Amino acid sequence: MSEPRSFRIGLLGRGTVGGAFAELLPQRAAHIEAITGMRPEITGVLRRSEGDFDQILSDADLVVEVMGGIEPARDYVLRAMRAGKHVVTANKQLLSQHGEELWACAREQGVQLRFEAAVAGVVPVIRVLGESLAGAELDRIHGIVNGTTNYILSEMARTGCSYEDALADAQRLGYAEADPSDDVNGKDAAAKMAIIARLAFDTPVHLDQVVYEGIEQITADDMEYAHELGLGLKLLGSAERVDGGLSVRVHPAFLYGSHPLASVGGPFNAVTIESQAITEITLSGPGAGGPQTASAVLGDVISAMIPPASTPEATQQLEIIQDVESAFYLHMEVADRPGVLAQVAQILGLQGASVKSVVQKGLGEKARLVMVVHPLLESKFYAAVDLIAGLDFMRSRPRAIRVIEEEFSG
Ligand SMILES: NC(=O)c1ccc[n+]([C@@H]2O[C@H](COP(=O)([O-])OP(=O)(O)OC[C@H]3O[C@@H](n4cnc5c(N)ncnc54)[C@H](OP(=O)(O)O)[C@@H]3O)[C@@H](O)[C@H]2O)c1
């Protein structure tokens, strides 16, 4: 029998993901050969201290980009595709800022650009949106797409600890980087939601168009009140059709216990996809980690070894809408005196907000008022919050967190 043809892989980056990929590949090589008839091997590695990109490119059939960052990753990915090579990348920042340029290049060159690992790690969201659900018109996607923040919020809810303590714990366990800024401020999740929205709604979405907020302001108090109101807190990404346009956002949000994402705890990721045709599908699993992400990268390599698929040109230009309706939780530290509730309710009422539930706690200087209001345009809600913040009995600026009102049966 003749030797199987070799399939040559150039590996750009051999850190957490690249290192795990280099270990996984030989373990799965026989299986991959059985599926594809070709034997994959790494023929070149680029690190800061090792390798020459041009040489690696000329020796490869496919390039795996797991370096991260925008440049030189963007330049290398473009050069690889222009040289007729398939590319697999895990780089969400690159795709959320230069995706259209890269996908256009892949189409022009007739090569594949695959990126399952860029969103939600090993959870196969990209493949499901681009292939399995390509036949369904989607209405809305909600996602927990950052494991670091989900771990922090889960720990705060479970133990009652502060944000700072939960973050330190996440860093000790390796769930958070030494510099966790892009995780906790929502930017990492925003990049993933831009990519998800692009695929789900067939509209170009740049990271700059995603409205995002992080979890740095969340307190143990918020968690306690939420618990009393039957709510759980998540850093939630949303992409949904609104008034003929598209809203893409990331912010802390309360969920009722029946929501499929409410029970997703620890560093896990999960995405709920909704459409009239399919009702609702939730995918969940590890959102990061070297071996997990490497498994998603290798899945993409195998797909690229089997005949083509590409991200089609965007056929729509839905308007990106930033002011949408939300229900809100509002936490106010107030001086305990008559008429406080009535004045707050009146200001909310003037902006068209109606109160769904109220919890009042404490006396005198420790009094707090926590309420959930029914959905209204966010601009109107925040206009009311600005007025409420100016009332003389307010002891600090009110804190607001969105509440997802959807109920799911069974
Ligand atoms: N870590 C995860 O769990 C995870 C999950 C999903 C997606 N991702 C994505 O996967 C990508 C890689 O992440 P990672 O955690 O593996 O990063 P990492 O551990 O920092 O590794 C990066 C690798 O790329 C190399 N590199 C970086 N810049 C370079 C440059 N300018 N020239 C040559 N080599 C360069 C580094 O070289 P040296 O070895 O010489 O430093 C290192 O080998 C990122 O896009 C990240 O967002 C990561």
The ligand as an SDF file (V2000), in Angstrom:
LIG
                    3D

 48 52  0  0  0  0  0  0  0  0999 V2000
   -6.2920   30.4820   25.7700 N   0  0  0  0  0  0  0  0  0  0  0  0
   -7.5350   30.1420   25.5250 C   0  0  0  0  0  0  0  0  0  0  0  0
   -8.1850   29.4440   26.3210 O   0  0  0  0  0  0  0  0  0  0  0  0
   -8.2170   30.6150   24.2660 C   0  0  0  0  0  0  0  0  0  0  0  0
   -9.5650   30.2590   24.0200 C   0  0  0  0  0  0  0  0  0  0  0  0
  -10.1790   30.6450   22.8270 C   0  0  0  0  0  0  0  0  0  0  0  0
   -9.4680   31.4320   21.9190 C   0  0  0  0  0  0  0  0  0  0  0  0
   -8.1780   31.7940   22.2060 N   0  0  0  0  0  0  0  0  0  0  0  0
   -7.4740   32.6150   21.2100 C   0  0  0  0  0  0  0  0  0  0  0  0
   -6.3660   31.8730   20.7230 O   0  0  0  0  0  0  0  0  0  0  0  0
   -5.3140   32.7670   20.3830 C   0  0  0  0  0  0  0  0  0  0  0  0
   -4.0350   32.3400   21.1270 C   0  0  0  0  0  0  0  0  0  0  0  0
   -4.2710   32.3750   22.5200 O   0  0  0  0  0  0  0  0  0  0  0  0
   -3.2460   31.7350   23.5680 P   0  0  0  0  0  0  0  0  0  0  0  0
   -3.9220   31.7930   24.8900 O   0  0  0  0  0  0  0  0  0  0  0  0
   -2.7410   30.4350   23.0580 O   0  0  0  0  0  0  0  0  0  0  0  0
   -2.0510   32.8380   23.5230 O   0  0  0  0  0  0  0  0  0  0  0  0
   -0.5810   32.6920   24.1270 P   0  0  0  0  0  0  0  0  0  0  0  0
   -0.4960   31.5990   25.1240 O   0  0  0  0  0  0  0  0  0  0  0  0
   -0.1780   34.0680   24.5210 O   0  0  0  0  0  0  0  0  0  0  0  0
    0.3100   32.2460   22.8570 O   0  0  0  0  0  0  0  0  0  0  0  0
    0.5590   33.1010   21.7780 C   0  0  0  0  0  0  0  0  0  0  0  0
    1.6270   32.4650   20.8870 C   0  0  0  0  0  0  0  0  0  0  0  0
    1.7520   33.2930   19.7280 O   0  0  0  0  0  0  0  0  0  0  0  0
    3.1020   33.7020   19.5950 C   0  0  0  0  0  0  0  0  0  0  0  0
    3.1420   35.0870   19.1260 N   0  0  0  0  0  0  0  0  0  0  0  0
    2.4240   36.1420   19.5730 C   0  0  0  0  0  0  0  0  0  0  0  0
    2.7250   37.2410   18.8750 N   0  0  0  0  0  0  0  0  0  0  0  0
    3.6600   36.8860   17.9840 C   0  0  0  0  0  0  0  0  0  0  0  0
    4.3660   37.5860   16.9640 C   0  0  0  0  0  0  0  0  0  0  0  0
    4.1880   38.8900   16.7570 N   0  0  0  0  0  0  0  0  0  0  0  0
    5.2350   36.8910   16.1890 N   0  0  0  0  0  0  0  0  0  0  0  0
    5.4180   35.5750   16.3920 C   0  0  0  0  0  0  0  0  0  0  0  0
    4.7840   34.8640   17.3320 N   0  0  0  0  0  0  0  0  0  0  0  0
    3.9150   35.5040   18.1160 C   0  0  0  0  0  0  0  0  0  0  0  0
    3.7130   33.6050   20.9840 C   0  0  0  0  0  0  0  0  0  0  0  0
    5.0940   33.4630   20.8440 O   0  0  0  0  0  0  0  0  0  0  0  0
    6.0930   33.2050   22.0630 P   0  0  0  0  0  0  0  0  0  0  0  0
    5.8560   31.7660   22.4590 O   0  0  0  0  0  0  0  0  0  0  0  0
    7.4420   33.4100   21.4910 O   0  0  0  0  0  0  0  0  0  0  0  0
    5.6910   34.1760   23.1230 O   0  0  0  0  0  0  0  0  0  0  0  0
    3.0000   32.3730   21.5360 C   0  0  0  0  0  0  0  0  0  0  0  0
    3.6510   31.2100   21.1300 O   0  0  0  0  0  0  0  0  0  0  0  0
   -5.8110   34.1700   20.7310 C   0  0  0  0  0  0  0  0  0  0  0  0
   -6.3730   34.7610   19.5770 O   0  0  0  0  0  0  0  0  0  0  0  0
   -6.8860   33.9080   21.7630 C   0  0  0  0  0  0  0  0  0  0  0  0
   -7.8810   34.9190   21.7950 O   0  0  0  0  0  0  0  0  0  0  0  0
   -7.5460   31.4130   23.3530 C   0  0  0  0  0  0  0  0  0  0  0  0
  1  2  1  0
  2  3  2  0
  2  4  1  0
  4  5  1  0
  4 48  2  0
  5  6  2  0
  6  7  1  0
  7  8  2  0
  8  9  1  0
  8 48  1  0
  9 10  1  0
  9 46  1  0
 10 11  1  0
 11 12  1  0
 11 44  1  0
 12 13  1  0
 13 14  1  0
 14 15  2  0
 14 16  1  0
 14 17  1  0
 17 18  1  0
 18 19  2  0
 18 20  1  0
 18 21  1  0
 21 22  1  0
 22 23  1  0
 23 24  1  0
 23 42  1  0
 24 25  1  0
 25 26  1  0
 25 36  1  0
 26 27  1  0
 26 35  1  0
 27 28  2  0
 28 29  1  0
 29 30  1  0
 29 35  2  0
 30 31  1  0
 30 32  2  0
 32 33  1  0
 33 34  2  0
 34 35  1  0
 36 37  1  0
 36 42  1  0
 37 38  1  0
 38 39  2  0
 38 40  1  0
 38 41  1  0
 42 43  1  0
 44 45  1  0
 44 46  1  0
 46 47  1  0
M  CHG  2   8   1  16  -1
M  END
$$$$
